[in-house]
């Protein structure tokens, strides 16, 4: 797995370098560097703006009694997009900008959650929902003067 990640990083670096060279040949070295810096600054600003919006939405959702799970997933995708935007290169910037689009962000987030829930790691953390039949043995109505009907908790036997 580590070898695959290293190979992927090397491939992305090679593609980025190739695109930068092609752009530099077309418009010049200085304009290419200026464009890379401008896109990174714009991307950081955009990620900050969207991240703050997500934070406000999550706070309002919690105050309204909603689970912040969807907002947390959106936040994780925005964080990934921000990382891609800060890394110098046109291809990673393009992927980062696409990830910032709310419909794409929701689609990617849903797929990540679905993949995580089906993974063996998630099963160990309760990622897969399981319905368990529970059978009550004995009387479950409270007895006068007792705190519990469970013998382990001091209730009647």
Backbone as CSV, one residue per row, in Angstrom:
resi,resn,N_x,N_y,N_z,CA_x,CA_y,CA_z,C_x,C_y,C_z
1,UNK,0.823,-1.193,0.000,0.000,0.000,0.000,0.870,1.263,0.000
2,UNK,1.928,1.260,0.809,2.826,2.414,0.864,3.497,2.615,-0.487
3,UNK,3.887,1.515,-1.130,4.498,1.600,-2.453,3.557,2.217,-3.473
4,UNK,2.275,1.875,-3.373,1.280,2.421,-4.296,1.118,3.926,-4.086
5,UNK,1.107,4.351,-2.829,0.977,5.777,-2.529,2.196,6.536,-3.050
6,UNK,3.388,5.993,-2.831,4.604,6.640,-3.329,4.613,6.711,-4.851
7,UNK,4.172,5.656,-5.504,4.095,5.651,-6.963,3.091,6.707,-7.448
8,UNK,1.960,6.806,-6.766,0.959,7.801,-7.134,1.494,9.224,-6.945
9,UNK,2.184,9.467,-5.828,2.772,10.792,-5.600,3.812,11.131,-6.667
10,UNK,4.638,10.161,-7.038,5.641,10.400,-8.077,4.973,10.691,-9.416
11,UNK,3.906,9.969,-9.712,3.180,10.179,-10.964,2.533,11.570,-10.993
12,UNK,1.917,11.968,-9.879,1.302,13.296,-9.811,2.370,14.370,-9.973
13,UNK,3.511,14.194,-9.316,4.606,15.162,-9.454,5.099,15.277,-10.878
14,UNK,5.225,14.145,-11.547,5.678,14.139,-12.942,4.665,14.833,-13.857
15,UNK,3.392,14.559,-13.651,2.347,15.202,-14.457,2.343,16.711,-14.200
16,UNK,2.430,17.102,-12.927,2.448,18.537,-12.587,3.645,19.238,-13.233
17,UNK,4.802,18.643,-13.131,6.004,19.246,-13.708,5.873,19.393,-15.225
18,UNK,5.341,18.376,-15.870,5.139,18.428,-17.313,4.191,19.564,-17.699
19,UNK,3.080,19.679,-16.975,2.113,20.740,-17.279,2.726,22.115,-17.028
20,UNK,3.485,22.267,-15.947,4.125,23.555,-15.653,5.099,23.936,-16.766
21,UNK,5.875,22.967,-17.238,6.827,23.247,-18.320,6.090,23.652,-19.594
22,UNK,5.026,22.945,-19.925,4.256,23.272,-21.132,3.658,24.679,-21.026
23,UNK,3.093,25.004,-19.859,2.518,26.339,-19.674,3.619,27.394,-19.729
24,UNK,4.769,27.126,-19.115,5.879,28.082,-19.125,6.384,28.326,-20.543
25,UNK,6.392,27.287,-21.381,6.801,27.461,-22.773,5.790,28.304,-23.541
26,UNK,4.517,28.187,-23.157,3.472,28.915,-23.882,3.385,30.380,-23.453
27,UNK,3.498,30.655,-22.148,3.289,32.037,-21.690,4.522,32.646,-21.030
28,UNK,5.539,31.865,-20.790,6.754,32.378,-20.152,6.882,31.897,-18.708
29,UNK,8.105,31.933,-18.197,8.377,31.410,-16.855,7.776,32.316,-15.778
30,UNK,8.027,33.618,-15.874,7.545,34.546,-14.843,6.014,34.548,-14.767
31,UNK,5.300,34.656,-15.906,3.831,34.594,-15.827,3.326,33.256,-15.267
32,UNK,4.037,32.162,-15.579,3.630,30.857,-15.057,3.757,30.833,-13.540
33,UNK,4.886,31.318,-13.023,5.084,31.355,-11.569,4.058,32.274,-10.902
34,UNK,3.797,33.417,-11.529,2.795,34.345,-10.988,1.408,33.699,-10.965
35,UNK,1.086,32.967,-12.017,-0.205,32.283,-12.088,-0.312,31.212,-11.008
36,UNK,0.754,30.450,-10.779,0.752,29.421,-9.735,0.528,30.055,-8.354
37,UNK,1.208,31.165,-8.087,1.050,31.848,-6.799,-0.367,32.409,-6.678
38,UNK,-0.860,33.030,-7.738,-2.201,33.628,-7.712,-3.275,32.566,-7.465
39,UNK,-3.154,31.434,-8.126,-4.144,30.371,-7.944,-4.082,29.830,-6.518
40,UNK,-2.878,29.702,-5.956,-2.747,29.223,-4.576,-3.362,30.204,-3.587
41,UNK,-3.111,31.498,-3.774,-3.685,32.516,-2.880,-5.204,32.542,-3.015
42,UNK,-5.701,32.538,-4.247,-7.144,32.521,-4.477,-7.760,31.261,-3.876
43,UNK,-7.103,30.123,-4.056,-7.610,28.864,-3.509,-7.664,28.887,-1.991
44,UNK,-6.642,29.430,-1.348,-6.630,29.521,0.113,-7.772,30.422,0.597
45,UNK,-7.992,31.543,-0.088,-9.086,32.442,0.267,-10.432,31.743,0.111
46,UNK,-10.599,31.023,-1.002,-11.857,30.338,-1.279,-12.118,29.230,-0.263
47,UNK,-11.081,28.480,0.099,-11.240,27.417,1.085,-11.605,28.016,2.448
48,UNK,-10.964,29.118,2.809,-11.283,29.771,4.077,-12.741,30.213,4.094
49,UNK,-13.171,30.819,3.008,-14.551,31.296,2.906,-15.546,30.146,3.023
50,UNK,-15.303,29.065,2.279,-16.222,27.925,2.321,-16.144,27.216,3.668
51,UNK,-14.950,27.133,4.227,-14.801,26.493,5.530,-15.548,27.231,6.628
52,UNK,-15.467,28.559,6.609,-16.207,29.349,7.600,-17.715,29.191,7.408
53,UNK,-18.146,29.125,6.155,-19.564,28.894,5.879,-20.025,27.540,6.405
54,UNK,-19.205,26.526,6.219,-19.529,25.196,6.741,-19.593,25.214,8.260
55,UNK,-18.657,25.916,8.891,-18.624,26.003,10.341,-19.910,26.651,10.866
56,UNK,-20.323,27.752,10.248,-21.556,28.421,10.663,-22.766,27.514,10.463
57,UNK,-22.807,26.829,9.329,-23.928,25.925,9.047,-23.974,24.787,10.057
58,UNK,-22.817,24.247,10.413,-22.770,23.161,11.396,-23.244,23.653,12.762
59,UNK,-22.825,24.857,13.166,-23.266,25.408,14.445,-24.777,25.615,14.473
60,UNK,-25.328,26.157,13.391,-26.775,26.364,13.332,-27.509,25.024,13.341
61,UNK,-26.942,24.017,12.665,-27.559,22.701,12.656,-27.582,22.059,14.034
62,UNK,-26.489,22.186,14.777,-26.435,21.632,16.123,-27.428,22.352,17.024
63,UNK,-27.514,23.675,16.890,-28.483,24.435,17.687,-29.917,24.038,17.346
64,UNK,-30.138,23.627,16.101,-31.471,23.200,15.675,-31.724,21.726,15.988
65,UNK,-30.712,21.047,16.548,-30.887,19.647,16.924,-30.505,18.647,15.848
66,UNK,-29.864,19.107,14.775,-29.428,18.200,13.704,-28.034,17.682,13.995
67,UNK,-27.735,16.531,13.456,-26.391,15.975,13.569,-25.453,16.730,12.625
68,UNK,-24.247,17.042,13.091,-23.299,17.754,12.229,-22.494,16.819,11.327
69,UNK,-22.913,15.573,11.186,-22.137,14.585,10.431,-21.934,15.007,8.976
70,UNK,-22.981,15.449,8.305,-22.842,15.854,6.902,-21.910,17.047,6.758
71,UNK,-22.008,17.978,7.697,-21.127,19.147,7.650,-19.679,18.747,7.922
72,UNK,-19.478,17.762,8.778,-18.115,17.282,9.051,-17.524,16.622,7.807
73,UNK,-18.331,15.873,7.092,-17.860,15.227,5.856,-17.538,16.289,4.815
74,UNK,-18.419,17.294,4.682,-18.146,18.410,3.773,-16.846,19.105,4.164
75,UNK,-16.647,19.281,5.454,-15.430,19.922,5.943,-14.179,19.132,5.592
76,UNK,-14.269,17.811,5.665,-13.122,16.979,5.305,-12.791,17.112,3.817
77,UNK,-13.820,17.182,2.982,-13.588,17.340,1.539,-13.029,18.733,1.245
78,UNK,-13.524,19.759,1.951,-12.983,21.119,1.776,-11.523,21.150,2.206
79,UNK,-11.180,20.448,3.285,-9.784,20.379,3.730,-8.902,19.726,2.665
80,UNK,-9.390,18.647,2.064,-8.634,17.991,0.994,-8.479,18.934,-0.199
81,UNK,-9.546,19.643,-0.542,-9.477,20.599,-1.653,-8.472,21.699,-1.349
82,UNK,-8.470,22.183,-0.126,-7.515,23.212,0.264,-6.080,22.735,0.172
83,UNK,-5.851,21.509,0.571,-4.507,20.933,0.465,-4.080,20.871,-0.996
84,UNK,-4.976,20.442,-1.855,-4.649,20.366,-3.279,-4.401,21.755,-3.874
85,UNK,-5.123,22.763,-3.396,-4.944,24.114,-3.917,-3.633,24.746,-3.459
86,UNK,-3.156,24.381,-2.298,-1.926,24.961,-1.776,-0.699,24.311,-2.423
87,UNK,-0.823,23.047,-2.809,0.284,22.360,-3.488,0.493,23.022,-4.844
88,UNK,1.727,23.424,-5.158,1.957,24.085,-6.447,1.707,23.140,-7.622
89,UNK,0.934,23.603,-8.561,0.662,22.822,-9.761,-0.722,23.107,-10.289
90,UNK,-0.851,23.009,-11.585,-2.130,23.322,-12.221,-3.136,22.187,-12.121
91,UNK,-2.672,20.947,-12.199,-3.585,19.801,-12.163,-4.203,19.673,-10.770
92,UNK,-3.367,19.754,-9.711,-3.913,19.667,-8.358,-4.816,20.853,-8.057
93,UNK,-4.490,22.035,-8.585,-5.361,23.198,-8.404,-6.721,22.968,-9.056
94,UNK,-6.716,22.407,-10.241,-7.971,22.134,-10.936,-8.823,21.134,-10.152
95,UNK,-8.193,20.061,-9.673,-8.930,19.060,-8.887,-9.456,19.695,-7.603
96,UNK,-8.635,20.526,-6.938,-9.071,21.205,-5.720,-10.249,22.128,-5.961
97,UNK,-10.214,22.894,-7.051,-11.325,23.787,-7.372,-12.602,23.012,-7.672
98,UNK,-12.471,21.896,-8.361,-13.650,21.063,-8.662,-14.240,20.510,-7.360
99,UNK,-13.373,20.106,-6.410,-13.861,19.576,-5.134,-14.591,20.631,-4.306
100,UNK,-14.322,21.905,-4.543,-14.995,22.956,-3.785,-16.427,23.199,-4.242
101,UNK,-16.786,22.724,-5.423,-18.163,22.892,-5.893,-19.085,22.042,-5.014
102,UNK,-20.109,22.643,-4.394,-20.955,21.898,-3.455,-21.541,20.585,-3.992
103,UNK,-22.037,20.507,-5.238,-22.556,19.215,-5.694,-21.462,18.144,-5.769
104,UNK,-20.290,18.537,-6.235,-19.179,17.576,-6.320,-18.750,17.171,-4.916
105,UNK,-18.687,18.146,-4.017,-18.289,17.886,-2.637,-19.228,16.877,-1.981
106,UNK,-20.540,17.044,-2.177,-21.511,16.110,-1.591,-21.381,14.724,-2.209
107,UNK,-21.189,14.665,-3.518,-21.033,13.375,-4.190,-19.797,12.643,-3.676
108,UNK,-18.675,13.346,-3.608,-17.439,12.730,-3.122,-17.596,12.316,-1.661
109,UNK,-18.218,13.171,-0.855,-18.437,12.842,0.555,-19.280,11.595,0.724
110,UNK,-20.373,11.483,-0.045,-21.226,10.290,0.036,-20.468,9.034,-0.349
111,UNK,-19.671,9.135,-1.400,-18.900,7.961,-1.829,-17.863,7.558,-0.791
112,UNK,-17.227,8.534,-0.178,-16.243,8.226,0.861,-16.901,7.544,2.056
113,UNK,-18.059,8.047,2.467,-18.766,7.431,3.592,-19.193,6.017,3.238
114,UNK,-19.729,5.826,2.048,-20.155,4.494,1.630,-18.969,3.529,1.607
115,UNK,-17.846,4.004,1.112,-16.652,3.156,1.054,-16.136,2.846,2.457
116,UNK,-16.162,3.847,3.341,-15.686,3.628,4.700,-16.575,2.639,5.427
117,UNK,-17.891,2.759,5.252,-18.811,1.846,5.938,-18.647,0.412,5.491
118,UNK,-18.229,0.194,4.259,-18.074,-1.178,3.759,-16.679,-1.729,4.011
119,UNK,-15.778,-0.915,4.593,-14.413,-1.389,4.815,-14.337,-2.228,6.080
120,UNK,-13.364,-3.144,6.153,-13.202,-3.978,7.339,-12.860,-3.150,8.579
121,UNK,-12.171,-2.037,8.400,-11.814,-1.187,9.534,-13.071,-0.606,10.158
122,UNK,-13.992,-0.138,9.319,-15.219,0.468,9.820,-16.055,-0.546,10.584
123,UNK,-16.053,-1.799,10.166,-16.821,-2.831,10.852,-16.326,-3.001,12.284
124,UNK,-15.027,-2.854,12.477,-14.466,-2.965,13.819,-14.850,-1.802,14.714
125,UNK,-15.213,-0.657,14.124,-15.621,0.512,14.889,-17.133,0.702,14.852
126,UNK,-17.858,-0.294,14.402,-19.298,-0.156,14.337,-19.760,0.620,13.125
127,UNK,-18.947,0.662,12.064,-19.295,1.412,10.867,-20.481,0.836,10.134
128,UNK,-20.636,-0.479,10.179,-21.781,-1.103,9.536,-22.909,-1.242,10.545
129,UNK,-24.089,-0.780,10.204,-25.210,-0.877,11.130,-25.711,-2.314,11.169
130,UNK,-25.917,-2.804,12.385,-26.410,-4.168,12.550,-27.629,-4.118,13.467
131,UNK,-28.647,-4.876,13.134,-29.822,-4.969,13.981,-29.654,-6.206,14.834
132,UNK,-29.812,-6.035,16.139,-29.631,-7.139,17.071,-30.954,-7.391,17.765
133,UNK,-31.393,-8.655,17.770,-32.593,-9.016,18.516,-32.238,-9.130,19.989
134,UNK,-33.039,-8.507,20.811,-32.831,-8.570,22.246,-34.044,-9.241,22.854
135,UNK,-33.792,-10.242,23.691,-34.885,-10.939,24.338,-34.847,-10.602,25.816
136,UNK,-35.947,-10.072,26.337,-36.031,-9.766,27.760,-36.492,-11.010,28.489
137,UNK,-35.805,-11.305,29.569,-36.165,-12.459,30.387,-36.671,-11.931,31.714
138,UNK,-37.854,-12.308,32.048,-38.398,-11.889,33.340,-39.227,-10.637,33.205
139,UNK,-39.673,-10.172,34.343,-40.531,-9.016,34.425,-39.700,-7.750,34.275
140,UNK,-40.113,-6.842,33.409,-39.366,-5.605,33.201,-40.079,-4.407,33.800
141,UNK,-41.194,-4.633,34.500,-41.879,-3.501,35.123,-41.192,-3.179,36.443
142,UNK,-41.103,-1.903,36.789,-40.431,-1.529,38.035,-41.168,-2.068,39.255
143,UNK,-40.429,-2.532,40.229,-40.991,-3.011,41.489,-40.996,-1.861,42.485
144,UNK,-42.026,-1.763,43.280,-42.055,-0.676,44.269,-40.853,-0.791,45.221
145,UNK,-40.187,0.320,45.419,-39.075,0.374,46.369,-37.745,-0.092,45.809
146,UNK,-37.696,-0.568,44.554,-36.411,-1.008,43.991,-35.952,-0.016,42.940
147,UNK,-34.654,0.032,42.796,-34.108,0.939,41.791,-33.998,0.253,40.442
148,UNK,-33.910,-1.047,40.427,-33.693,-1.753,39.179,-34.239,-3.156,39.283
149,UNK,-34.627,-3.719,38.161,-35.024,-5.114,38.115,-33.845,-6.009,37.761
150,UNK,-32.707,-5.426,37.574,-31.529,-6.184,37.186,-30.776,-6.615,38.438
151,UNK,-30.595,-7.935,38.683,-29.889,-8.374,39.868,-28.463,-7.834,39.961
152,UNK,-27.814,-7.640,38.821,-26.450,-7.127,38.817,-26.378,-5.691,39.315
153,UNK,-27.502,-4.948,39.235,-27.528,-3.567,39.665,-28.240,-3.386,41.015
154,UNK,-28.430,-4.460,41.721,-29.037,-4.358,43.064,-30.536,-4.529,43.072
155,UNK,-31.129,-4.930,41.988,-32.565,-5.128,41.927,-32.953,-6.495,42.477
156,UNK,-34.232,-6.794,42.486,-34.683,-8.089,43.002,-34.212,-9.252,42.128
157,UNK,-34.060,-10.393,42.747,-33.609,-11.584,42.009,-34.760,-12.425,41.576
